[in-house]
């Protein structure tokens, strides 16, 4: 199971576009290489499930 890249910090309202950009950049820079590697490795399985669901909702277990 992977944590959403934005984490909880993306739930707050931002006062400006610059503040939002800073938050997004900080969140992006905090994503570990391990998380990126797992997402890349898991992509074919997720894509297959998406195709099987005709693009609809599917559980990623």
matplotlib code that plots the C-alpha trace (Angstrom):
import matplotlib.pyplot as plt

x = [0.0, 1.3, 0.8, -0.7, 2.3, 0.6, 0.1, -1.9, -0.2, -2.2, -5.5, -4.9, -6.1, -3.2, -3.2, -1.7, -0.6, 3.0, 2.2, 0.5, 3.5, 5.9, 3.8, 3.7, 7.4, 8.2, 5.9, 7.4, 11.0, 10.1, 9.0, 11.6, 13.2, 11.8, 8.2, 8.9, 10.4, 7.4, 5.0, 6.9, 7.1, 3.3, 2.2, 1.7, -0.6, -2.6, -2.9, -4.1, -6.8, -7.9, -8.2, -10.1, -12.5, -13.0, -11.5, -14.0, -13.3, -11.2, -9.6, -5.8, -5.1]
y = [0.0, 3.4, 6.7, 9.4, 11.6, 14.8, 13.4, 15.4, 18.7, 19.0, 19.1, 22.6, 25.7, 27.7, 31.5, 31.8, 29.9, 30.4, 28.8, 25.9, 25.5, 25.5, 22.8, 20.7, 21.0, 20.1, 17.1, 16.0, 16.3, 14.2, 11.2, 8.5, 6.6, 3.4, 4.7, 5.7, 2.3, 0.5, 2.7, 1.9, -1.8, -1.9, 0.0, -3.0, -4.7, -1.5, -0.9, -4.5, -4.0, -0.8, -2.4, -5.3, -2.8, -1.0, 2.1, 2.0, 1.6, -1.2, -2.2, -2.2, -5.1]
z = [0.0, -1.0, 0.8, -1.4, -2.5, -1.2, 2.2, 4.7, 3.8, 0.6, 2.6, 3.8, 1.9, 0.4, 0.5, -3.0, -6.1, -4.9, -1.5, -3.3, -5.6, -2.6, -0.9, -4.0, -4.6, -1.0, -1.1, -4.5, -3.1, -0.1, -2.1, -1.4, -4.3, -2.7, -3.1, -6.7, -7.5, -6.0, -8.0, -11.2, -10.4, -9.5, -12.6, -15.0, -12.4, -11.9, -15.7, -16.2, -13.5, -15.0, -18.5, -17.0, -15.3, -18.6, -17.0, -14.1, -10.4, -9.2, -5.9, -5.8, -3.4]

ax = plt.figure().add_subplot(projection="3d")
ax.plot(x, y, z, "-o")
ax.set_aspect("equal")
plt.show()
